[in-house]
Structures are given as C-alpha cells and as structure tokens.
Amino acid sequence: SGFNSIGHMDTMLRRRRHVGHCKEGEEFIQNVFQVLFLLFPGKEKSNLAVCWLQYEISKVVQCLQAKKKKKLKAQGRKSKKLAKNLLKGPDNRNDLSLWKLYAYLEWLLGNIDDARKVFDTALCTAGTGGLKSPQLCSLSLLYAQLEVELLESIEGAVTSRAVHILTKLAESEPYVPYSGQVLPVNVLKARKTYEHALQDHLSQTAVSDQDRVSGAKQLVNLVGCYALFQYLTAGIDAAVLIYAQTSEKLEGADPQKCENTAENSGTQNFPTALEAVTLLHTNLLRFHMKISVYPLNPLREALTEALKLYPSNQSLWRSYIHIQRKSYSAGKARRFFDGVTRSTDSLEPWLFAIQAEQKRKNLMENVQRADAGEVHSTIPEIGLTNRIVALFEHAVQSENGTHCPLLWRMYLSFLV
C-alpha cells in the first residue's frame, strides 16, 4: 500500500481525481531523506539537501497544476519550513544552490516580494565572482528569467529589474538591489564583458574530466545570461544569434565528451552543453511568441533539429506538441514522429506521439459535443482510435517498450 502512485502514475486521472503522492509512500520518502541526512558528510550532505528541496518543489508544482489552493497552502508551509531548516545548517548557510531553490519556492507560492528579498540577500552575500562563479551565474540566470516572465512586452525592458541583475553580474562588484533604473553606460560595459567572457570560454580546453563537466555547466549559464541580456537590450534576433554561434562552436566539438565525463563523475542527469543551450533557445522563442508577434517557423525548425539529436529530451517534446496543437495539418508532425521512432531506441518519441494523437482525439470529441443536445458526428473519429492503438502496438513491441510499465498502463487505460 502506498507505492502504486509513486513515480510515473501521477499524471493519470483516476475516477476524476488526480493521483498524487499518497500518505504511506510520502512517509517512506521523508524517512529515507531523514536517515540519509545523518549519514552523509560535508559536500554530499549539501547535494542531498538540494535533492530534498527539489523534491518538495515538485510537490508544490503538482499542487499548482492541479489548482488545489488549500493543499498548496499546506504544502507551501511544509516546504518553506524544510527550506529554512536546511539553510540553518552550518554547511548550507553559504550554499547558493539552496538559496536559489528557496527563492524559487517563494516565487512559486506567489510571494514575489519575499522571493526577491531572498534572491537579493543571496546575491549580496555571494561575493564578487561575477561571470567566473558558476553558482552566481546560475542564481542570477534564474532570478532574471523569473523577472522576464512578469514582463508584458519587450518595450522598455532595458530598464527592468532583469537587466539590472544581469548587468550587476557582469560588473564583478558587490551586488546592489534594484533601485528602479539602469544606466545605459553600464549596459554597454556589460555587453562587452559578456562578449569577451563567452569568447574566452569557448576557446578554453578543459584539462580533467571534472573540469569539463563544471565547464559545460558554466558555459550553459553564461550563454543563458548573455542571450537573455541581449534579448532585453537589443531584441530577439540578437539573442538568437548568440545561441546560433554557440551551437555552431559546440557542434564542432566532440558531442560525446560531455556524456562520457558525466558518467564518470556521477552526474548522468546533466545534459550535454549543446542540448541545454538548445533548450534555452527554444524556451526563449516560445516566451517571445507569447508576448509579441513572431513567426512559428524558427521555433518549429529549432525543435525538429534538436529532437533529431536528442530524441529522449522530454522538455523539447512537450514544446513540440504544444506548437503542433496550433497546426491544422497533422501530417507533418506524424511523418516527423515516424522518422524519429525509426532512428532511435528511446521510448519518449513513442510516448509523445501517442499523447499528441490523444490530444487531437480529445479536441475533436470536444468540438463534436459542443452545444449539441445529441452528438451529430461530422468527422468519423474511429480513424484516430485505430491510429492510437497501432502506435501502442508498435511501441510495446520495441525492446524498451516491452519493459515499460507506464506504456502498458497507458495502453490499458486507453482501451478501457
């Protein structure tokens, strides 16, 4: 009891009730964290604290998606209590990764002013590492990204809080909280600093495996900060140009390097630098399309190219399905899915192909049932059902699909 809904089943609906974390399973996970916390020393303990807080944030996100206000309030209190207790630990007081997650948690809970105070406090105590400090770059990037999401349009963004954060990061001086203005001369200086920092980073060659992994992370954060800075001060084309130049450089390097070193140093979950840069690129294009008029084609092309290289990246697939929903013709997307599933052993393309067809089917059923006492079916829906069943059949016959409980559960759920 208690373990059936841990893991991948939380996305399925059961009797109209969203399945989340059930009580016994939740108690088990908390016990595991508490027991392990006593066993680990120094750096490992900090890493575990980060994992624990990330897990708490995932539950807050789940409450937000399910739109359960009462549960969100209770979960928010628990998660904040844990975050504060973790930050009280002597090893964690100066850990920017934990400060970053705590600020993000406050932001998700809607406490924007409190989150800004936490971000500002962390930046003020972080020292003057500037663009050379990976943690400082990562913290500033998240802060700036969250601030950008509050903008209603790109006009006037050059004096926004996000530009202030990214400008201060480039100055390598003690951080000063935002006072409502950004000097044009500081923006020009920051642009030059970012440009030189990126050129230096791309021309570096890492000595050890550990250096290579940390260097890849730092490069991604640096590119993210620089591109966002350019987006806010010079427009979308300037930002896209940075992503294009960086991707070109990284494609010239050996793409296996990062993956191999990631396995050696126990950080398998960190994607290659090129994959992470591509994700930042597509996310920025999606955001820009949301707040202004911009053609869909650049985003579609960027996603299709990226998915051919990284067929198991779930975030890229979600973006792809999101933009394909706006398209009247399913043919192009189906051909693309078919091509990717033939060329890879990954299971993600199958799962997302099935999800895309199911969304199409739901959309069609909703249209047919709209404002009608009886259902007068104008489009024969049976074709989609057969297509989905055929996709399931092919997916469960693949080597990875045969051993995937989620796929079998989805298939059973669909047939029911």
C-alpha positions in Angstrom: 0.0 0.0 0.0 1.2 3.5 -0.8 3.7 2.7 -3.6 1.3 2.3 -6.5 1.1 6.0 -7.2 4.7 7.0 -6.6 6.6 7.7 -9.8 5.0 7.9 -13.2 1.4 7.3 -12.4 0.8 10.8 -11.0 -0.1 12.1 -14.5 -3.0 9.7 -14.9 -6.6 10.5 -13.9 -8.4 8.0 -11.7 -12.1 8.5 -11.2 -11.8 12.2 -11.9 -9.3 12.5 -9.0 -5.7 13.5 -9.8 -3.5 10.8 -8.4 -0.7 12.4 -6.4 1.6 11.3 -3.6 -0.3 9.1 -1.2 0.3 9.1 2.5 2.3 5.9 3.1 4.6 6.5 0.2 5.2 10.1 1.2 6.2 9.0 4.8 8.6 6.4 3.3 10.3 9.1 1.1 10.6 11.5 4.1 12.1 8.8 6.3 14.7 7.9 3.6 15.8 11.6 3.4 16.0 11.9 7.2 18.0 8.7 7.7 20.4 9.5 4.8 20.9 13.1 6.0 22.6 11.8 9.2 25.0 9.6 7.3 26.5 12.0 4.8 29.4 14.4 5.4 30.0 17.9 4.0 29.5 18.3 0.3 27.4 15.1 -0.1 25.1 16.4 2.6 24.7 19.7 0.7 23.9 17.8 -2.5 21.3 15.7 -0.7 19.7 18.9 0.8 19.4 20.2 -2.8 17.7 17.0 -3.9 15.3 17.1 -0.9 14.3 20.7 -1.6 13.9 19.9 -5.3 11.5 17.1 -4.4 9.5 19.5 -2.1 9.3 22.0 -5.0 8.0 19.3 -7.3 5.1 18.7 -4.9 4.3 22.5 -4.9 4.3 22.5 -8.7 1.9 19.5 -8.7 -0.5 21.4 -6.4 -0.3 24.4 -8.7 -1.0 22.3 -11.8 -4.0 20.6 -10.1 -5.2 24.1 -8.9 -5.7 22.9 -5.3 -5.4 26.1 -3.3 -5.9 24.5 0.2 -3.4 21.8 -0.5 -1.0 24.3 -2.0 -1.1 26.4 1.2 -0.4 23.4 3.5 2.3 22.1 1.2 3.9 25.6 0.9 4.1 25.8 4.7 5.8 22.4 5.0 8.2 23.1 2.1 9.2 26.5 3.5 9.8 25.1 6.9 12.1 22.4 5.5 14.0 25.0 3.3 14.6 27.3 6.4 15.8 24.3 8.5 18.2 23.2 5.7 19.6 26.7 5.4 20.3 26.9 9.2 22.8 24.0 8.8 26.4 25.3 9.2 27.5 23.8 5.8 24.5 25.2 4.0 24.4 28.8 5.0 26.6 29.9 2.1 25.3 27.4 -0.4 23.9 29.4 -3.3 22.2 26.3 -4.8 19.9 26.1 -1.7 19.3 29.8 -1.6 18.3 29.7 -5.2 15.8 26.9 -4.6 14.3 28.6 -1.5 13.8 31.8 -3.5 12.2 29.8 -6.4 9.9 28.1 -3.9 8.7 31.5 -2.5 8.2 32.7 -6.1 6.1 29.6 -7.0 3.9 30.2 -3.9 3.2 33.7 -5.2 5.3 35.6 -2.6 7.1 37.6 -5.3 8.4 40.3 -2.9 9.7 37.7 -0.4 11.3 35.8 -3.2 13.1 39.0 -4.4 14.4 39.6 -0.9 15.8 36.1 -0.7 17.4 36.4 -4.2 18.9 39.9 -3.3 20.2 38.6 0.1 21.8 35.6 -1.6 23.4 37.9 -4.3 24.7 40.4 -1.7 26.4 37.6 0.3 27.7 35.8 -2.7 30.8 37.9 -3.2 32.3 39.3 -6.4 32.9 36.2 -8.5 30.9 37.6 -11.4 30.8 35.6 -14.6 33.6 33.3 -13.3 31.4 31.9 -10.5 29.1 29.1 -11.7 26.7 29.3 -8.8 26.4 33.0 -9.0 25.7 32.8 -12.8 23.1 30.1 -12.2 21.4 32.1 -9.4 21.3 35.3 -11.5 20.0 33.5 -14.5 17.0 32.0 -12.7 16.3 35.4 -11.0 16.4 37.2 -14.3 14.3 34.5 -16.1 11.6 34.8 -13.4 11.6 38.6 -13.7 11.3 38.5 -17.5 8.3 36.2 -17.3 6.5 39.1 -15.4 7.0 41.4 -18.4 4.0 42.1 -20.6 6.0 43.3 -23.5 9.7 43.7 -24.5 9.3 47.5 -24.9 11.0 49.4 -22.1 12.6 46.2 -20.8 16.1 47.8 -20.9 15.5 49.5 -17.6 13.8 46.4 -16.0 15.0 44.5 -12.9 16.1 41.6 -15.0 18.6 43.9 -16.9 19.8 45.3 -13.6 20.6 41.7 -12.3 22.4 40.7 -15.5 24.3 44.0 -15.6 25.5 43.6 -12.0 26.6 40.0 -12.6 28.9 41.2 -15.4 30.4 44.0 -13.3 32.0 41.6 -10.7 31.4 44.1 -7.9 29.2 43.7 -4.8 25.5 43.4 -5.7 23.3 46.4 -5.1 19.5 45.8 -5.1 17.4 47.3 -7.9 16.5 51.0 -7.4 14.3 51.5 -10.5 16.8 52.4 -13.2 19.7 51.0 -15.2 22.3 53.4 -16.7 22.9 53.0 -20.4 26.7 53.2 -19.9 26.5 50.1 -17.6 24.5 48.2 -20.2 27.2 48.9 -22.9 30.0 47.8 -20.5 28.2 44.7 -19.5 27.6 43.7 -23.2 31.4 44.0 -23.9 32.1 41.9 -20.7 29.7 39.2 -21.8 31.1 39.1 -25.3 34.7 38.6 -24.1 33.7 36.1 -21.4 31.9 33.9 -23.9 34.8 34.0 -26.4 37.3 33.1 -23.7 35.1 30.2 -22.5 34.6 28.8 -26.0 38.3 28.9 -26.7 39.2 27.1 -23.4 40.2 23.5 -23.3 39.4 21.6 -20.1 42.2 19.5 -18.6 40.4 17.0 -16.3 37.0 15.3 -16.7 35.7 17.2 -13.6 36.8 20.5 -15.2 34.9 19.6 -18.4 31.6 18.9 -16.6 31.8 22.0 -14.5 33.0 24.0 -17.6 29.9 22.7 -19.6 27.5 23.8 -16.8 29.2 27.2 -16.6 29.1 27.7 -20.3 25.3 27.0 -20.4 24.7 29.5 -17.6 26.9 32.1 -19.3 25.2 31.7 -22.6 21.8 31.9 -20.9 22.7 35.1 -19.1 24.2 36.7 -22.2 21.4 35.8 -24.6 18.7 37.0 -22.1 20.7 40.2 -21.6 20.8 40.7 -25.4 17.1 39.8 -25.7 16.1 42.6 -23.2 18.5 45.2 -24.5 18.8 44.5 -28.3 15.9 42.3 -29.2 15.1 38.7 -30.1 17.4 38.5 -33.2 20.5 39.4 -31.2 19.7 36.7 -28.6 19.1 34.1 -31.3 22.4 35.0 -32.9 24.3 34.1 -29.7 22.5 30.7 -29.5 23.4 30.1 -33.1 27.1 31.0 -32.7 27.4 28.9 -29.5 25.7 25.9 -31.1 27.9 26.1 -34.1 31.0 26.1 -31.9 29.7 23.2 -29.7 28.7 21.1 -32.8 32.3 21.4 -33.9 33.5 19.9 -30.6 33.1 16.2 -29.8 29.5 15.7 -28.7 30.4 12.6 -26.8 32.8 14.3 -24.4 30.3 15.7 -22.0 28.2 12.5 -21.9 31.3 10.3 -21.1 32.6 12.6 -18.4 29.1 12.9 -17.0 29.0 9.1 -16.5 32.5 9.1 -14.9 31.7 11.8 -12.4 28.3 10.5 -11.4 26.2 13.4 -12.9 24.4 11.4 -15.6 21.4 13.7 -15.4 23.2 16.7 -16.7 22.6 17.0 -20.4 25.3 17.9 -22.9 26.1 21.6 -23.1 24.6 21.7 -26.7 21.4 20.1 -25.5 21.0 22.6 -22.6 21.7 25.6 -24.9 19.2 24.3 -27.4 16.6 24.1 -24.6 17.3 27.7 -23.5 17.0 28.8 -27.2 13.6 27.1 -27.8 12.2 28.3 -24.4 13.1 31.9 -25.2 11.4 31.7 -28.7 8.3 30.3 -27.0 8.2 33.1 -24.5 8.8 35.7 -27.2 5.9 34.3 -29.2 3.7 34.6 -26.2 4.3 38.3 -25.6 4.7 39.5 -29.2 4.0 38.7 -32.8 6.7 36.4 -34.2 6.6 33.6 -36.9 6.3 30.0 -35.8 8.8 28.6 -38.3 12.1 29.4 -36.4 10.8 27.6 -33.3 9.5 24.6 -35.3 12.8 24.3 -37.1 14.9 24.6 -33.9 12.7 21.9 -32.2 12.8 19.4 -35.1 16.6 19.8 -35.4 17.1 19.4 -31.7 14.8 16.4 -31.4 16.7 14.5 -34.1 19.8 14.9 -31.9 18.2 14.4 -28.5 15.1 12.2 -29.0 14.8 11.5 -25.3 14.5 15.1 -24.1 11.0 15.4 -22.6 11.0 19.2 -22.4 11.7 19.6 -26.1 8.9 17.1 -26.9 6.5 19.0 -24.7 7.3 22.2 -26.6 6.9 20.4 -29.9 3.5 19.0 -29.1 2.4 22.4 -27.7 3.2 24.2 -31.1 1.8 21.3 -33.2 -1.6 21.7 -31.4 -2.0 25.0 -33.3 -1.5 23.3 -36.6 -4.5 22.2 -38.7 -2.5 19.6 -40.5 -1.3 16.6 -38.5 0.6 15.0 -41.5 3.9 16.8 -41.0 4.1 16.0 -37.3 3.2 12.3 -37.9 5.9 12.0 -40.5 8.4 13.6 -38.1 7.4 11.2 -35.2 7.6 8.3 -37.6 11.1 9.3 -38.7 12.4 9.7 -35.1 10.9 6.5 -33.8 12.7 4.6 -36.6 16.1 6.1 -35.9 16.2 5.7 -32.1 15.7 3.2 -29.3 14.3 5.9 -27.0 10.8 5.4 -25.7 10.0 9.1 -25.4 9.1 9.6 -29.1 6.5 6.8 -28.9 5.0 8.2 -25.7 4.8 11.7 -27.0 3.4 10.5 -30.4 0.7 8.7 -28.6 0.0 11.8 -26.4 -0.2 14.0 -29.4 -2.8 11.8 -31.1 -4.8 11.5 -27.8 -4.9 15.3 -27.5 -6.1 15.5 -31.1 -8.8 13.0 -30.4 -9.9 14.9 -27.2 -10.0 18.1 -29.2 -12.2 16.5 -31.9 -14.6 15.0 -29.4 -15.0 18.3 -27.6 -15.8 20.1 -30.9 -18.3 17.5 -31.9 -20.1 17.7 -28.5 -20.1 21.4 -28.2 -23.6 23.0 -27.6 -25.4 20.0 -29.1 -28.2 18.1 -27.3 -27.3 15.0 -29.3 -23.9 14.2 -30.8 -24.0 14.6 -34.6 -20.7 13.3 -35.6 -19.5 15.1 -38.7 -15.9 13.7 -38.7 -15.5 9.9 -38.3 -13.5 9.6 -35.1 -12.7 5.9 -35.4 -9.6 6.6 -37.6 -7.8 8.3 -34.7 -8.7 5.5 -32.3 -7.2 2.9 -34.7 -4.1 5.1 -35.2 -3.6 5.3 -31.4 -4.0 1.6 -31.0 -1.5 1.0 -33.8 1.0 3.3 -32.1 0.6 1.4 -28.8 1.1 -1.9 -30.6 4.3 -0.8 -32.3 5.6 0.8 -29.1 5.1 -2.2 -26.9 6.9 -4.4 -29.5 10.0 -2.3 -29.2 12.7 -3.6 -26.8 12.4 -0.7 -24.3 8.6 -0.5 -24.7 8.1 -4.2 -23.7 9.6 -3.4 -20.2 7.9 -0.1 -19.6 5.0 -0.3 -17.0 3.9 3.2 -17.9 3.3 2.3 -21.5 1.3 -0.8 -20.7 -0.8 1.2 -18.1 -1.5 3.9 -20.7 -2.5 1.2 -23.3 -4.9 -0.5 -20.8 -6.3 2.9 -19.7 -6.9 3.8 -23.4 -8.6 0.5 -24.2 -10.9 0.8 -21.1 
